[in-house]
Amino acid sequence: MPAWLRQFTIDRAALGIMVLLLVAMATRAPVDTDTWWHLRSGDYTLTQGMIHGDPFSHTQAGAVWINHSWGAQLILLAAYRLAGDAGLALYQTLLAVGGLLLLYRAGAGSVYLRAFVLIAGAAAASVFWSARPQMLSFFCTCALLWIVLTWQRGGRDRLWWLVPLLLLWGNLHAGYAIGFLFLGATLAGETLNRLTGTGGVPPAALRKLLLVTLAGAAALLINPYGLDLLLVPFQTVGIGALRAFIQEWNSPDFQGRETWPFIALVVALFGAAWGSR
């Protein structure tokens, strides 16, 4: 058998099939209406400078606008100018599949188990995948989890990578708040492990994670809007119309088939926790 053919194992074939399935789920024509005003905002930022007052609205012209997605809008605009709708589809695919491959690297178990879980997760998440700035938050969330999970499991310590990641994230999308939710949960969980004597990372490592989290919070201040950017997540969740009409902000509608993969993940989570040592 030729040497190159011996490299083609069943495990690698399974990994390749997983990647193809993820690409198939992530690649689609851009149809989200938000995409187009993000492109227009990116064009305005590129040609006129940072947006501080609404330049587009008739009834709210000049109203204060903290454009927290300005960096993502420039990336979206570049993708669109490069290849039109195909560029937007590529933007979405690269961020979705790239993020999930980071989670694959952070996971444990056989290639088959990890592939099964990732495909199920992709089926649940793909409902909200679109050519919008939130895809960069999806990728950054996966990158943060990859860094934290490999560190927790005794792998390579990349914790300081979180500081430039959060600095970049803060200039791409206000979804950076998700990162701090995960970091806060990790700090709380590892502290509880130490207090209950059930293991966990050493105290010095826990202190390092706390220091990195604080440094990441400080890095968020490096942005065109200063402190105002830090208020955006809190202000946004207080807008009743967004909570009422944005699908991903609402509780899952279990009558819709698109939520079934999510339900399956929740059931599997409880099953895995029940069966775990």
C-alpha positions as CSV (number, residue, x, y, z in Angstrom):
1,M,0.0,0.0,0.0
2,P,1.4,3.5,-0.9
3,A,2.6,5.6,2.1
4,W,0.1,8.4,1.4
5,L,-2.8,5.9,1.4
6,R,-1.8,4.5,4.8
7,Q,-2.3,8.0,6.2
8,F,-6.0,7.8,5.3
9,T,-7.4,6.1,8.4
10,I,-11.0,5.5,9.5
11,D,-10.6,8.2,12.2
12,R,-9.4,10.8,9.7
13,A,-12.2,9.8,7.3
14,A,-14.7,10.5,10.1
15,L,-13.1,13.8,10.8
16,G,-13.3,14.8,7.2
17,I,-16.9,13.8,7.0
18,M,-17.6,15.9,10.1
19,V,-16.0,18.9,8.5
20,L,-18.0,18.5,5.2
21,L,-21.2,18.2,7.2
22,L,-20.4,21.4,9.2
23,V,-19.6,23.3,5.9
24,A,-22.9,22.1,4.4
25,M,-24.8,23.4,7.4
26,A,-23.0,26.7,7.6
27,T,-22.9,27.7,3.9
28,R,-26.0,29.5,2.7
29,A,-27.0,32.6,0.8
30,P,-27.3,35.8,2.9
31,V,-31.0,36.5,3.6
32,D,-30.9,38.3,6.9
33,T,-32.2,41.8,6.6
34,D,-29.7,43.1,9.2
35,T,-26.8,42.2,6.9
36,W,-27.4,45.2,4.6
37,W,-27.5,48.0,7.2
38,H,-24.4,46.5,8.7
39,L,-22.7,46.8,5.3
40,R,-24.0,50.4,4.9
41,S,-22.7,51.2,8.4
42,G,-19.3,49.7,7.6
43,D,-19.1,51.8,4.4
44,Y,-20.1,55.0,6.3
45,T,-17.4,54.2,9.0
46,L,-14.8,53.6,6.3
47,T,-15.6,56.8,4.3
48,Q,-16.9,59.2,6.9
49,G,-15.4,58.1,10.2
50,M,-16.8,56.6,13.4
51,I,-20.5,56.8,13.9
52,H,-21.6,58.6,17.0
53,G,-25.1,59.8,15.9
54,D,-27.6,58.0,13.7
55,P,-26.9,59.1,10.1
56,F,-29.6,57.0,8.4
57,S,-32.8,57.4,10.3
58,H,-35.5,60.0,9.5
59,T,-37.3,60.1,12.8
60,Q,-34.2,59.6,15.0
61,A,-31.5,61.4,12.9
62,G,-28.5,62.3,15.0
63,A,-29.6,60.2,18.0
64,V,-26.7,58.8,20.0
65,W,-25.5,55.5,18.5
66,I,-22.7,53.5,20.1
67,N,-21.9,51.4,17.1
68,H,-20.4,48.4,19.0
69,S,-20.2,46.3,15.8
70,W,-18.0,48.8,13.9
71,G,-15.1,46.4,13.5
72,A,-17.3,43.5,12.4
73,Q,-19.0,45.7,9.9
74,L,-15.7,46.6,8.2
75,I,-14.9,42.8,8.0
76,L,-18.4,42.2,6.5
77,L,-17.9,45.0,4.0
78,A,-14.5,43.6,3.0
79,A,-16.0,40.2,2.4
80,Y,-18.9,41.6,0.4
81,R,-16.6,43.8,-1.8
82,L,-14.3,40.8,-2.3
83,A,-16.9,38.4,-3.6
84,G,-20.4,39.8,-3.2
85,D,-23.0,37.3,-1.7
86,A,-20.4,34.5,-2.0
87,G,-18.1,36.5,0.2
88,L,-20.8,36.9,2.9
89,A,-21.5,33.2,2.7
90,L,-17.7,32.4,3.1
91,Y,-17.5,34.8,6.1
92,Q,-20.3,32.9,7.8
93,T,-18.9,29.5,6.9
94,L,-15.3,30.2,8.0
95,L,-16.4,31.6,11.4
96,A,-19.0,28.9,12.1
97,V,-16.8,25.9,11.1
98,G,-13.6,27.5,12.5
99,G,-15.2,28.0,15.9
100,L,-16.5,24.5,16.0
101,L,-13.1,23.0,15.1
102,L,-11.7,24.9,18.1
103,L,-14.3,23.2,20.2
104,Y,-13.3,19.9,18.7
105,R,-9.7,20.5,19.7
106,A,-10.9,21.4,23.2
107,G,-13.1,18.3,23.6
108,A,-12.3,14.9,25.1
109,G,-13.2,11.5,23.9
110,S,-12.9,9.7,20.6
111,V,-13.2,11.4,17.2
112,Y,-16.6,9.7,16.8
113,L,-18.0,11.0,20.1
114,R,-16.7,14.6,19.5
115,A,-17.9,14.6,15.9
116,F,-21.4,13.5,17.0
117,V,-21.6,16.2,19.7
118,L,-20.3,18.9,17.3
119,I,-22.8,18.0,14.6
120,A,-25.6,18.0,17.1
121,G,-24.4,21.4,18.4
122,A,-24.2,22.8,14.9
123,A,-27.7,21.7,14.1
124,A,-28.9,23.6,17.2
125,A,-26.8,26.7,16.5
126,S,-27.2,27.0,12.7
127,V,-30.7,28.4,13.2
128,F,-29.0,31.7,14.1
129,W,-26.0,31.6,11.8
130,S,-26.1,34.5,9.3
131,A,-23.9,37.1,7.8
132,R,-24.0,39.4,10.8
133,P,-21.5,40.6,13.4
134,Q,-22.8,38.0,15.9
135,M,-20.8,35.4,14.0
136,L,-17.6,36.9,15.3
137,S,-19.0,36.6,18.8
138,F,-19.7,33.0,18.0
139,F,-16.1,32.4,16.9
140,C,-14.6,34.4,19.8
141,T,-16.7,32.4,22.3
142,C,-15.4,29.1,20.8
143,A,-11.8,30.5,21.0
144,L,-12.3,31.5,24.6
145,L,-13.7,28.1,25.5
146,W,-10.8,26.4,23.7
147,I,-8.2,28.4,25.7
148,V,-10.0,27.8,29.1
149,L,-10.9,24.2,28.6
150,T,-7.4,23.1,27.5
151,W,-6.0,25.0,30.5
152,Q,-8.4,23.4,32.9
153,R,-7.5,19.9,31.7
154,G,-3.8,20.4,32.2
155,G,-3.0,21.2,28.6
156,R,-1.0,24.2,27.3
157,D,-1.5,27.4,29.3
158,R,-2.6,30.1,26.9
159,L,-4.6,32.2,29.4
160,W,-2.8,35.4,28.6
161,W,-4.1,35.0,25.0
162,L,-7.5,36.0,26.5
163,V,-6.4,39.6,26.9
164,P,-5.8,40.4,23.2
165,L,-8.8,38.2,22.4
166,L,-11.1,40.3,24.6
167,L,-9.5,43.5,23.3
168,L,-10.3,42.5,19.7
169,W,-13.8,41.1,20.7
170,G,-14.7,44.4,22.3
171,N,-14.2,46.2,19.0
172,L,-16.1,43.7,17.0
173,H,-19.4,43.0,18.8
174,A,-20.9,43.6,22.2
175,G,-21.3,39.9,22.6
176,Y,-18.0,40.1,24.5
177,A,-20.3,39.9,27.6
178,I,-20.7,36.2,26.8
179,G,-17.0,35.7,27.4
180,F,-17.1,37.2,30.8
181,L,-20.1,35.0,31.7
182,F,-18.0,32.0,30.9
183,L,-15.0,33.3,32.7
184,G,-17.1,34.2,35.8
185,A,-18.7,30.7,35.7
186,T,-15.2,29.1,35.5
187,L,-13.9,31.1,38.4
188,A,-17.0,30.3,40.5
189,G,-16.8,26.6,39.7
190,E,-13.1,26.2,40.3
191,T,-13.5,28.1,43.6
192,L,-16.3,25.8,44.7
193,N,-14.1,22.8,43.8
194,R,-11.4,24.1,46.1
195,L,-13.8,24.9,48.9
196,T,-15.5,21.5,48.8
197,G,-12.2,19.6,48.3
198,T,-13.3,18.0,45.0
199,G,-10.2,18.9,43.1
200,G,-9.9,21.7,40.6
201,V,-7.0,23.8,39.5
202,P,-4.3,24.8,42.0
203,P,-4.9,28.1,43.8
204,A,-2.0,29.8,41.9
205,A,-3.7,28.9,38.6
206,L,-7.0,30.2,39.8
207,R,-5.5,33.5,40.8
208,K,-3.9,33.7,37.4
209,L,-7.3,33.3,35.7
210,L,-8.7,36.0,37.9
211,L,-5.9,38.3,37.0
212,V,-6.3,37.6,33.3
213,T,-10.1,38.2,33.5
214,L,-9.5,41.6,35.2
215,A,-6.8,42.5,32.6
216,G,-9.3,41.5,29.8
217,A,-11.9,43.8,31.3
218,A,-9.4,46.6,31.4
219,A,-8.5,45.9,27.7
220,L,-12.1,46.6,26.7
221,L,-11.6,50.2,27.4
222,I,-9.4,50.5,24.3
223,N,-12.1,51.3,21.9
224,P,-13.5,54.4,20.0
225,Y,-16.3,54.9,22.5
226,G,-14.5,54.4,25.9
227,L,-16.6,53.6,28.9
228,D,-19.8,53.9,26.9
229,L,-19.1,50.6,25.1
230,L,-19.2,48.8,28.4
231,L,-22.8,49.8,29.0
232,V,-24.0,48.5,25.7
233,P,-24.8,44.9,26.8
234,F,-26.8,46.2,29.7
235,Q,-28.7,48.8,27.7
236,T,-29.4,46.4,24.9
237,V,-31.1,43.7,27.1
238,G,-33.3,46.5,28.5
239,I,-34.9,47.2,25.2
240,G,-38.3,45.5,25.3
241,A,-38.8,45.4,21.5
242,L,-35.6,43.4,21.1
243,R,-36.6,40.9,23.8
244,A,-40.1,40.5,22.2
245,F,-39.2,40.1,18.5
246,I,-35.6,38.7,18.2
247,Q,-35.9,35.0,18.1
248,E,-32.6,34.1,19.7
249,W,-33.5,36.2,22.7
250,N,-36.7,34.3,23.4
251,S,-37.3,31.0,25.1
252,P,-37.2,28.1,22.7
253,D,-40.5,27.4,21.0
254,F,-40.6,23.6,21.4
255,Q,-43.4,23.4,18.8
256,G,-40.8,24.4,16.1
257,R,-38.7,21.6,14.5
258,E,-35.7,24.0,14.5
259,T,-35.5,23.7,18.3
260,W,-35.4,19.9,18.4
261,P,-31.6,19.6,18.2
262,F,-31.4,22.0,21.1
263,I,-33.8,19.9,23.1
264,A,-31.7,16.8,22.3
265,L,-28.6,18.6,23.5
266,V,-30.3,19.5,26.8
267,V,-31.4,15.9,27.3
268,A,-28.0,14.6,26.5
269,L,-26.4,17.0,28.9
270,F,-28.5,15.8,31.8
271,G,-27.9,12.2,30.7
272,A,-24.1,12.7,30.6
273,A,-24.1,14.4,34.0
274,W,-26.1,11.6,35.5
275,G,-23.8,8.9,34.0
276,S,-20.6,10.7,34.8
277,R,-18.3,9.8,37.7
